[in-house]
Amino acid sequence: MNASGRDPAIRRVVNAVGTWTMYGAAPACDEAAAATAEALRTSYVMDELQAAASRAVAAATGAEAGCITACSAAGVALSIAACMTGADVARVRQLPDTSGLKSEVVLLKGHVVDFGADIRQMVRLAGARVVEAGTATHCSEPELAAAFGPATAAALYVVSHLCVLRGMPSLARFAAIAHARGVPVVVDAAAEYDLEAFHRAGADLVVQSTHKFLRGPTAGMVSGKAGLVQAVAAQNQGIGRPMKVGKEGIVGALAALARWQSADHAADRAADRARLERAAERLGNLRGIRTEPEADTTGNPVVRLRVLVDAASAGIDAAELSRRLKSGPVVYATRDHLADLGYLLLDPRSLSDAEMDELCDAMRGALARGKTG
């Protein structure tokens, strides 16, 4: 450990990724950090704490009830389990053995994503089996309807930039087809800003992260129909026990949610835009580099800066630029999941003005090393 108590092998990250879990998601807001620290020094009746969470989440989302989970991935697994067992303790304790239970989960093939793990594994953790509907790039409504059967327990809809964004039924149509067959709909909307829209579109349970746009501690937030939320909470007596959320996660998540509801989002977005404009100005005169704004693909009020790299002019391609940025004593992390298409993305939400300047300097230095760097 160094003088600050930090292991020197743990590098500092300048986070232009935004809220990806692999970089610790978003830095917590002051309110959540303070509430989390206080909760760690306090004892609670956990059922009372979750009851308070249910009221707060319901008020924020317009849903009937809510609860806090260890993370959004846990929230998905527990939501699927809830759809199979209800709040019946005997069934809860039976999982992941699904004998005698409906245990199939319909999932669009275009929503089979790897978010750091395979979304299908979150379903299998509950003991359920995924039934994929359609192809990777298209699913018609008749194809979706055909995926439902007498053993269908739930239908899972994923909202993410990782999903195929064309050729898939809307959530409203997906929910209508599921509900016509008496099947509840679980929505994985981990990184999505809107707290109410998915319920309006027909979701029965919505899972969102509290350590992404809410800027809380690592936790997940489940909102939805009261009976199903009760069944999610009941999983703590079964498969949910090894993924239970702590007191600090609940209290910190609620503090982050309260801050989100009172925040000046227009001012936050203006500050983000100013950082991107500053970066575009500093990078725009570099050989082989061109920048342009890019709106969020799932409709969140987020704009990122696309940094296009002309390998012939720059001397390196986008993938090599990303590798160099991450290989030094400081990790300069950019969204590089589309580097093979020739560009990186800069997300301003987790950066200070000084960090954005530092990142631009690092990019200039990486490019200056040329092909032999």
Secondary structure as UniProt FT lines:
FT   TURN            3..4
FT   TURN            8..9
FT   STRAND          12..16
FT   HELIX           21..23
FT   HELIX           30..40
FT   HELIX           46..61
FT   STRAND          65..69
FT   HELIX           72..85
FT   TURN            86..87
FT   HELIX           89..94
FT   TURN            95..96
FT   TURN            99..100
FT   STRAND          104..108
FT   HELIX           109..111
FT   HELIX           119..125
FT   TURN            126..127
FT   STRAND          129..133
FT   HELIX           141..146
FT   TURN            150..151
FT   STRAND          152..158
FT   TURN            161..162
FT   HELIX           171..179
FT   TURN            180..182
FT   STRAND          185..188
FT   TURN            190..191
FT   HELIX           197..200
FT   TURN            201..202
FT   STRAND          205..209
FT   TURN            213..214
FT   STRAND          220..224
FT   HELIX           226..234
FT   HELIX           235..237
FT   TURN            238..240
FT   HELIX           241..243
FT   HELIX           247..262
FT   HELIX           265..283
FT   TURN            284..285
FT   TURN            287..288
FT   STRAND          289..295
FT   TURN            297..298
FT   STRAND          303..309
FT   HELIX           311..314
FT   HELIX           318..326
FT   STRAND          330..335
FT   TURN            337..338
FT   HELIX           339..341
FT   STRAND          343..346
FT   TURN            349..350
FT   HELIX           353..368
FT   HELIX           370..372
//
